[in-house]
Amino acid sequence: MEEIRILTINPGSTSTKFAVFSGTDPVFIKTIRHTTEELEPYEKITDQFEFRKELILEQMQHADVELSQIKAVVGRGGLLKPIESGVYEVNDAMIRDLRDSPLGEHASNLGGLIARDIAASLPDARAFIANPVVVDELDDLARLSGHPLLPRVSIFHALNQKAVARQHAKSIMRKYEEMNLIVVHLGGGITVGAHKQGRVVDVNQGLDGDGPFSPERTGTLPVAALARLCYSGKYTLKEVLKMIKGEGGLVAYLKTNSAYEVEQRVAGGDKHAELVYKAMAYQVAKEIGAMATVMHMQVDSILITGGIAHDKYFVNQIIERVHRIAPVHVYPGEDELKALAMNGLRVISGETEPAIYS
């Protein structure tokens, strides 16, 4: 029987990560780092498409990857229109929106573009994306913020949250669609999702200002104080947005975006670092409590994932506050390439049909 392989592609702002999987087992993994000088000639991120695609093909050729065995090419989903969760076959409408994104530019937009082009060059391959950050399954109640001009929107770590939720359900021989889970992603941004029987019915918008503060982001801020700061004449819009995303959270308080560095400072007796780090965990725990009320306190499990989940000190600060809500399970790190492969395999194996983007 011919071996079926899946190519997954995860473009970042300064890197391109890709891998070839046999099922969900990696047979080739590569990360290409891009220098500022290499990317400088490209006015828009999507202009980097051909450059990055050729690097991927070149590296696979050097590694003697048999391209004819690839049946699915799965790219990281970009800033598309809000969509339901799932696996989407890349079509013309998606290509158009990836090139001219309704929510702005992001390196992940390249994932679907590159996947489509590589798949078209192979004898029997299809191109997909899976669970992009714009997955939107919010209940109507969750959309109201307090003012109609500022509705709450769904932008979160959908790929990793959904993958970990399915992985956990499978590990206890249950179906994700039959469970109530709270999934916490601890990374440069922090998102906490209420997964109610397979749908994320509420989640903080961790990209630019909602929920707990994180290594680089402020999370929710006092609104009137923020408005006064904006009109103080001291800061431009660009500077304020940078405070909220990029120079907020740990960066603002401790001048570093490294949770590991903060962990070391706490261990070394730095009391201010300890206060800030505990406050970040405190806010995560509060968000978990809020999501528990969304599901009427009927929660099967709380799942904690992401890079900071490796830090037992930080995770324990959360667990001691939320363990009475539901059992807590920790899945440290994130493997987006494998998550993409898992979703591609669901289509290739016939477990699910790809959705249609329009």
Long-range contacts (C-beta under 8 A, 24 or more apart in sequence): 2-69, 3-69, 4-69, 4-71, 4-348, 5-66, 5-69, 5-70, 5-71, 6-70, 6-71, 6-72, 6-73, 6-74, 6-340, 6-341, 6-344, 6-345, 6-348, 7-60, 7-70, 7-72, 7-73, 7-74, 7-115, 7-118, 7-125, 8-73, 8-74, 8-75, 8-337, 8-338, 8-340, 8-341, 8-344, 9-56, 9-73, 9-74, 9-75, 9-76, 9-110, 9-111, 9-114, 9-115, 9-118, 9-340, 10-75, 10-76, 10-108, 10-111, 10-336, 10-337, 10-340, 11-52, 11-75, 11-76, 11-107, 11-108, 11-110, 11-111, 11-114, 12-107, 12-108, 13-107, 14-39, 16-52, 16-55, 16-56, 16-110, 17-336, 17-337, 18-56, 18-59, 18-337, 19-337, 19-338, 19-341, 20-60, 20-65, 20-70, 21-337, 21-338, 21-341, 21-345, 23-341, 23-345, 24-338, 24-341, 24-342, 24-345, 26-337, 26-338, 26-341, 28-60, 28-63, 28-65, 29-337, 30-59, 30-63, 32-56, 32-59, 44-105, 45-105, 45-106, 45-107, 45-109, 45-110, 46-98, 46-99, 46-105, 46-109, 46-110, 46-113, 48-110, 49-110, 49-113, 49-114, 49-117, 52-110, 52-114, 53-114, 53-117, 53-118, 56-114, 56-118, 57-118, 67-122, 68-122, 68-123, 68-124, 70-122, 70-125, 71-124, 71-125, 71-126, 71-348, 72-119, 72-125, 72-126, 72-127, 72-128, 72-344, 72-345, 72-347, 72-348, 73-115, 73-116, 73-118, 73-119, 73-122, 73-125, 73-126, 73-127, 73-128, 73-344, 74-115, 74-127, 74-128, 74-129, 74-130, 74-340, 74-341, 74-343, 74-344, 75-110, 75-111, 75-112, 75-113, 75-114, 75-115, 75-116, 75-127, 75-128, 75-129, 75-340, 76-108, 76-111, 76-112, 76-129, 76-132, 76-159, 76-336, 76-340, 77-108, 77-111, 77-112, 77-129, 77-130, 77-131, 77-132, 77-133, 77-134, 77-159, 78-106, 78-108, 78-109, 78-110, 78-111, 78-112, 78-129, 78-132, 79-103, 79-104, 79-105, 79-106, 79-108, 79-109, 79-132, 79-133, 79-134, 80-132, 80-134, 80-357, 81-134, 82-134, 82-135, 82-136, 82-153, 82-154, 83-132, 83-134, 83-135, 83-136, 83-355, 83-357, 84-135, 84-136, 84-137, 84-355, 85-131, 85-135, 85-137, 85-158, 85-162, 85-199, 85-200, 86-130, 86-131, 86-352, 86-354, 86-355, 87-128, 87-129, 87-130, 87-131, 87-343, 87-344, 87-346, 87-347, 87-352, 87-354, 87-355, 88-128, 88-129, 88-130, 88-354, 88-355, 88-356, 88-357, 89-126, 89-127, 89-128, 89-354, 89-355, 89-356, 89-357, 90-115, 90-116, 90-119, 90-127, 90-128, 90-129, 90-357, 91-356, 91-357, 93-357, 93-358, 94-129, 94-357, 97-357, 103-134, 103-155, 108-132, 108-133, 126-347, 128-343, 128-344, 128-347, 128-354, 130-159, 130-339, 130-340, 130-343, 130-344, 131-158, 131-159, 131-162, 131-163, 131-339, 131-343, 132-158, 132-159, 133-157, 133-158, 133-159, 133-207, 134-158, 135-162, 135-200, 137-199, 137-200, 137-201, 138-200, 138-201, 138-202, 138-203, 139-201, 139-202, 139-294, 142-201, 142-202, 142-294, 152-205, 152-210, 153-205, 154-200, 154-203, 154-205, 155-205, 155-206, 155-207, 156-185, 156-191, 156-193, 156-200, 156-203, 156-204, 156-205, 156-206, 156-207, 157-185, 157-187, 157-189, 157-191, 157-206, 157-306, 157-334, 158-200, 159-336, 159-339, 159-340, 160-185, 160-305, 160-306, 160-334, 160-336, 160-339, 161-185, 161-191, 161-193, 161-195, 161-200, 161-305, 162-200, 162-339, 163-335, 163-338, 163-339, 163-342, 163-343, 164-303, 164-305, 164-331, 165-195, 165-303, 166-342, 167-331, 168-301, 168-303, 168-329, 168-331, 179-300, 179-301, 180-295, 180-298, 180-299, 180-300, 181-299, 181-300, 181-301, 181-302, 181-303, 182-288, 182-291, 182-292, 182-295, 182-299, 182-301, 182-302, 182-303, 182-325, 182-326, 183-302, 183-303, 183-305, 184-284, 184-287, 184-288, 184-302, 184-303, 184-304, 184-305, 184-306, 184-318, 185-305, 185-306, 185-334, 186-214, 186-259, 186-284, 186-304, 186-305, 186-306, 186-307, 186-308, 186-309, 186-314, 187-214, 187-215, 187-306, 187-307, 187-308, 187-334, 188-214, 188-215, 188-216, 188-217, 188-257, 189-214, 189-216, 189-217, 190-214, 190-217, 190-219, 190-280, 190-284, 190-306, 192-284, 192-287, 192-288, 192-290, 192-291, 193-291, 194-291, 194-292, 194-294, 194-295, 196-294, 196-295, 201-294, 201-295, 202-291, 202-294, 203-291, 204-287, 207-245, 208-241, 208-244, 208-245, 209-244, 209-245, 211-283, 211-287, 212-280, 212-283, 212-284, 212-286, 212-287, 213-248, 213-249, 213-250, 213-279, 213-280, 213-283, 214-248, 214-249, 214-250, 214-280, 215-249, 215-250, 215-251, 215-257, 215-258, 215-259, 215-308, 216-245, 216-246, 216-247, 216-248, 216-249, 216-250, 216-251, 216-257, 217-244, 217-245, 217-246, 217-248, 217-249, 218-243, 218-244, 218-245, 218-248, 218-249, 218-252, 219-248, 219-249, 219-283, 249-280, 250-276, 250-277, 250-280, 259-307, 259-308, 259-311, 259-314, 260-311, 263-311, 263-313, 263-314, 266-313, 267-313, 277-314, 277-317, 278-317, 280-314, 281-314, 281-317, 281-318, 282-317, 282-321, 284-318, 285-317, 285-318, 285-321, 285-322, 288-318, 288-321, 288-322, 288-325, 289-321, 289-322, 289-325, 292-322, 292-325, 292-326, 297-325, 299-325, 299-326, 300-326, 301-326, 301-327, 301-328, 301-329, 302-326, 302-327, 302-328, 302-329, 303-328, 303-329, 303-330, 303-331, 304-328, 304-329, 304-330, 304-331, 305-330, 305-331, 305-332, 305-333, 305-334, 306-332, 306-333, 306-334, 307-332, 307-333, 307-334, 309-333
